[in-house]
Amino acid sequence: MIDLTIADDVAHVTLNAPSKLNSLDAAALAELGTAYDAAENAGVRALVLRGEGRAFCAGRDISAVDPRDDDVMGYLDGLVTPLLQRMAAFPAPTFAAAQGACLGVGLGLLIATDVVYVAEKAKIGSPFAALGATLDSGGHALFYERLGAHKTLDLIYSGRLMSGDEAVASGLFSRVFPDDEVQQATQDAAAKAARGATAAFLASKQLIARIRDERLALWDSVAIENAAQAALCDTDDYREGFAAFQQKRTPEFTGR
């Protein structure tokens, strides 16, 4: 159910099970990890993640799950978390186009992506109260960081779903687009990034991850920025960028 195509240095990863709203079982999670591995091995300079049909991803596929012997830790801790960590560490800019349901593990896929564009009518939140379950895949951390405790618990207790407009206005994701434009806008952004100074983009991606995970203070992050900038001085892209600026032309970056 996971499709991968590569063109012009951009990997396009598609969740392709629209009849079940692209929900993910263990096999699909493994396929998704394999697609990211293949994209990295191909040396792509950007990646787009999308869902086929009317939903991005409705979360875990529970159609065949028996709650009496459900191995939740095996699924979440053993499969989902390693995949999300692998996605977040992908060595190139990553983009997601999100329409319809973005729930549970589907929300986690977005959290693990660098830039997320959402459709106006997307549905984002925690509807799991109806299952006697709770939000997973990083949802608590995202909502608490962006919304605070009160709004986060209101969403969880009520099961209310946010629209794409509300999610972007709340700072959850990058930009909102009309439903029929979000896919193209995401592909255009990824194509532009792939033509850019991707070595520098990766340095910023790694720095942001360290600020988040290590709770770096201002001057600690500045020191790391300085070191990253010094390392970039040795890249072809750095030299090309300066030359293009001085010669008043458009730079031709290679990612090296």
Secondary structure, DSSP 8 states (H G I E B T S, - for coil): -EEEEEETTEEEEEE--GGGTT-B-HHHHHHHHHHHHHHHHTT-SEEEEEESTT-SB-SB--TT--TTS--HHHHIIIIIHHHHHHHHT-SS-EEEEE-SEEETHHHHHHHTSSEEEEETT-EEE--GGGGT----TTHHHHHHHHHHHHHHHHHHHH--EE-HHHHHHTTSSSEEE-TTTHHHHHHHHHHHHHTS-HHHHHHHHHHHHHHHHHT--HHHHHHHHHHHHHHHTTSHHHHHHHHHHHHTS-------
